[in-house]
Amino acid sequence: MALPALPTLAPSVEDFDDSVALVVPAPGPGPGNWSGAASALLVDGTFWLTYRVRRPLTDGRGVTVVVARSQDGVAFETVAEVHRDAFGAESFEKPVLVPVPGGWRLYLSCATPDSKHWWVDSLTAGTVEGLPAGERRVVHPGSDLVGVKDPVVTHGPGGWEMWLCCHPLDLPGHEDRMTTRRLSSADGLTWQDHGEVLAGTPGEWDARGARVSTALGDGWFLYDGRPDAASNWYETTGLARWDGTRLVPDRTVGPLRSPYSDGALRYASAVPLPDGRTRFFVEASRPDGAHDLVTMLRP
């Protein structure tokens, strides 16, 4: 099984090679202003990108989810936008857009107000433009003991698969801990839980938690991790391989990180291209502590 080519960061966007570009700048300067938590896919030659926008000072946390399209994977135009108020959510995090028979579905990570709980909701519509007014359905409610968010969703002839980030709520003040569980589904709405497949390793850079961010193919995955509670929101990226029952971190690679401010390099999304290359989208910190959404091509 060949090791996949991985993204790297140069000291600044200007120092990237010609294949790397800024896609969505942070909505403002300074820590907490983030554009990212993206997922992306290529459908009939069109790139579709969905991401959340976070503005902590003016609006507080994740405000909107944007769905955009592009022909080149760099210059995107907004097609639809969903506001957290429509869901009664305190914040949004990672969204996922997927085509379904007769239309599209948007999965949303929603924060329960005045709590550490999260749930996964969805909108389904005949067009991307129609998603904000689409049919709504709770996909995974979480529970009193677990908050769920940041799904990675794929589907094919064998059915649907979800890699779901789970935050235990049993210890007050320690809700930032995270693990990943694998679920499957016949329709993308009703899911069967197959258990925990990835968790942090004591003493390693991902000791506080591990969250799948994207599938690379051939059983390889990128995942977000962090060593401690102080690194919450500043995850870096590692590599793991599916062994048939669990995801096994590759300790010879990573963690990949930004050289700036909090070091965050997280929520990577990989889009395989017809020519054999892969276009990555990733949320990366910049010198002032804000996070930009950038893209890069790799063999």
C-alpha positions in Angstrom: 0.0 0.0 0.0 1.7 3.2 -1.2 2.0 6.1 1.2 -0.1 9.1 -0.1 1.5 12.4 -0.9 0.7 14.9 1.9 0.2 18.6 2.0 2.9 20.9 3.5 2.9 24.5 4.6 5.5 27.1 3.7 6.2 30.1 5.9 3.5 32.2 4.2 0.9 31.9 1.4 3.3 34.0 -0.8 6.0 31.3 -0.3 3.9 28.4 -1.5 4.6 26.9 -4.9 2.3 27.8 -7.8 -0.1 24.9 -6.9 -1.2 26.5 -3.5 -3.7 29.4 -3.1 -5.8 31.2 -0.6 -9.5 30.2 -1.1 -11.3 32.0 1.7 -9.6 34.5 4.0 -10.5 34.7 7.7 -13.5 37.0 8.2 -11.4 39.3 10.3 -7.9 39.7 12.0 -6.9 38.0 15.2 -7.5 34.7 17.0 -11.0 33.1 16.7 -11.7 34.5 13.3 -11.7 31.4 11.2 -12.8 30.3 7.7 -12.5 26.6 7.3 -13.8 23.3 8.7 -14.4 22.6 5.1 -15.4 19.6 3.0 -15.0 19.4 -0.7 -15.9 17.2 -3.7 -15.8 17.1 -7.5 -19.0 16.4 -9.3 -19.2 16.4 -13.2 -16.2 18.6 -13.4 -17.4 21.2 -10.8 -15.7 21.6 -7.4 -18.2 22.0 -4.5 -16.9 23.4 -1.3 -18.8 23.9 2.0 -17.2 25.6 5.0 -18.2 27.5 8.2 -17.4 31.1 9.0 -16.6 32.0 12.6 -16.7 35.6 13.9 -16.3 35.6 17.7 -16.2 39.3 18.5 -19.2 40.5 16.5 -21.4 37.4 16.3 -19.9 34.8 18.6 -18.5 31.5 17.3 -19.6 29.7 14.1 -22.2 31.9 12.4 -22.9 30.5 8.9 -22.2 27.6 6.6 -21.4 28.5 3.0 -21.8 26.3 -0.1 -19.7 27.4 -3.1 -18.7 26.1 -6.5 -15.7 26.5 -8.8 -14.4 25.2 -12.1 -10.7 25.4 -11.1 -10.8 24.6 -7.4 -9.4 28.0 -6.4 -11.9 30.7 -7.3 -15.3 30.0 -5.7 -18.6 31.6 -6.0 -21.2 31.4 -3.2 -24.3 29.4 -4.1 -26.1 29.0 -0.8 -25.7 30.0 2.8 -27.3 28.6 6.0 -27.5 30.6 9.2 -27.2 28.9 12.7 -30.3 30.7 13.9 -32.5 28.6 11.5 -31.4 25.6 13.6 -31.5 27.2 17.1 -27.8 26.4 17.3 -25.3 28.4 19.2 -22.6 27.6 16.7 -21.8 25.7 13.5 -18.7 23.6 12.8 -17.8 21.2 10.0 -20.5 20.8 7.3 -20.6 18.1 4.6 -22.2 18.3 1.1 -23.1 15.2 -0.8 -25.2 14.5 -3.9 -28.2 12.2 -3.4 -30.7 10.7 -5.9 -32.7 13.7 -7.1 -30.7 16.4 -5.4 -28.3 17.3 -2.6 -27.9 16.9 1.1 -26.0 19.1 3.5 -24.9 17.8 6.9 -24.4 20.3 9.7 -22.6 20.2 13.0 -24.8 22.2 15.5 -24.0 23.3 19.0 -26.7 23.1 21.6 -27.0 26.6 23.3 -25.6 27.0 26.8 -24.0 23.5 26.8 -21.1 21.5 25.5 -23.4 19.2 23.6 -23.4 19.0 19.7 -25.7 17.2 17.3 -25.6 16.5 13.5 -28.5 17.8 11.4 -29.2 17.8 7.7 -31.0 19.6 4.9 -32.0 17.8 1.6 -33.2 19.6 -1.5 -33.4 19.2 -5.3 -30.8 21.9 -5.9 -27.9 23.3 -4.0 -29.6 26.7 -4.1 -32.6 25.2 -2.4 -30.8 23.7 0.5 -31.5 26.6 3.0 -35.2 25.8 2.7 -34.7 22.1 2.2 -36.2 19.2 4.2 -34.6 19.1 7.6 -33.9 16.0 9.6 -31.7 15.2 12.7 -29.1 12.7 11.6 -27.5 12.0 15.0 -28.8 13.7 18.2 -25.8 12.8 20.4 -26.9 12.1 24.0 -26.6 13.4 27.5 -23.1 11.8 27.7 -21.8 12.4 24.2 -21.7 15.4 21.8 -21.3 14.6 18.1 -20.0 16.8 15.3 -17.6 17.1 12.3 -18.8 14.1 10.3 -16.8 12.8 7.3 -19.4 11.2 5.0 -18.9 9.1 1.9 -21.2 6.8 -0.1 -20.9 4.4 -3.0 -22.2 1.1 -4.3 -21.6 -0.5 -0.9 -23.7 2.1 1.0 -22.9 5.1 3.2 -20.1 5.5 5.7 -19.6 8.1 8.4 -16.6 8.9 10.5 -18.0 10.8 13.5 -16.2 12.9 16.0 -17.4 12.3 19.6 -16.9 14.4 22.7 -17.6 12.7 26.0 -19.6 14.9 28.4 -19.1 12.9 31.6 -16.4 15.1 33.1 -17.3 18.8 33.4 -14.4 20.9 32.1 -13.0 18.1 30.0 -15.5 18.0 27.1 -12.8 18.9 24.6 -11.6 15.3 24.5 -12.5 13.6 21.3 -12.5 10.2 19.6 -13.8 9.0 16.2 -16.5 6.3 15.6 -17.4 4.6 12.4 -21.1 4.3 11.3 -22.8 2.9 8.2 -26.1 3.5 6.6 -28.3 2.5 3.7 -29.8 5.9 3.0 -27.5 8.5 4.7 -30.1 9.3 7.3 -30.5 6.3 9.6 -27.1 5.1 10.9 -25.7 2.0 12.5 -22.8 2.6 15.0 -19.9 0.2 14.7 -17.9 1.6 17.6 -14.8 3.6 18.3 -12.1 3.3 15.7 -9.6 6.1 16.5 -8.5 7.7 19.8 -5.6 9.7 21.1 -2.4 7.9 22.3 -1.1 8.8 25.8 2.2 10.5 25.5 1.9 11.4 21.8 1.0 14.6 20.0 -2.6 13.4 19.8 -3.0 12.4 23.4 -6.1 14.6 24.0 -8.0 13.3 21.1 -8.2 12.3 17.4 -10.7 13.2 14.8 -10.9 11.9 11.2 -10.8 14.8 8.7 -10.7 13.1 5.3 -10.3 9.8 3.4 -7.3 9.6 1.0 -8.2 6.3 -0.6 -6.6 2.8 -0.3 -7.3 2.8 3.4 -5.4 5.9 4.3 -6.9 8.9 6.2 -5.9 12.2 7.6 -6.9 13.1 11.1 -6.8 16.0 13.5 -5.2 15.7 16.9 -3.9 17.7 19.9 -1.8 16.9 23.0 -3.7 18.7 25.7 -6.8 20.8 26.5 -4.9 24.1 25.9 -4.6 23.1 22.3 -8.3 22.9 21.7 -9.2 24.6 18.4 -5.5 24.4 17.3 -5.3 20.8 16.1 -2.6 19.6 13.7 -2.8 16.9 11.1 -1.6 13.3 11.2 -1.9 10.1 9.0 -3.6 6.9 9.8 -4.3 3.6 8.1 -7.4 1.4 8.3 -6.5 -2.2 9.3 -10.0 -3.6 8.9 -11.2 -2.9 12.4 -9.4 0.3 13.6 -7.5 3.3 12.3 -3.8 3.0 13.2 -1.8 6.2 13.4 1.4 6.3 11.3 3.9 7.7 13.8 6.6 8.2 11.1 4.6 11.1 9.6 3.5 14.3 11.1 2.0 16.1 12.8 1.7 18.6 10.0 1.3 22.1 11.4 1.3 25.8 10.4 4.5 27.6 11.4 2.5 30.5 12.6 0.7 31.6 15.8 -1.3 28.6 17.2 0.1 26.2 14.6 -3.3 25.0 13.6 -3.5 22.9 10.4 -6.8 21.1 10.6 -10.0 19.9 8.9 -8.2 18.8 5.7 -10.4 17.6 2.9 -8.9 15.7 -0.1 -10.4 15.7 -3.6 -8.9 13.2 -6.0 -8.7 14.5 -9.6 -9.0 12.6 -12.9 -5.3 13.2 -13.7 -4.2 11.4 -10.6 -3.4 14.4 -8.5 -5.2 15.4 -5.3 -6.4 18.8 -4.4 -6.4 19.5 -0.6 -8.4 22.1 1.2 -7.2 22.9 4.8 -7.8 25.4 7.6 -4.5 26.9 8.5 -3.4 29.5 11.1 -1.7 32.7 9.9 0.7 35.1 11.8 -2.1 37.1 13.5 -3.9 34.0 14.9 -6.8 34.0 12.4 -7.4 30.9 10.2 -7.6 31.0 6.4 -9.0 28.3 4.1 -6.3 27.4 1.6 -5.9 24.8 -1.2 -3.0 23.0 -2.6 -2.3 20.4 -5.3 -0.2 17.3 -4.7 0.8 14.4 -6.9 
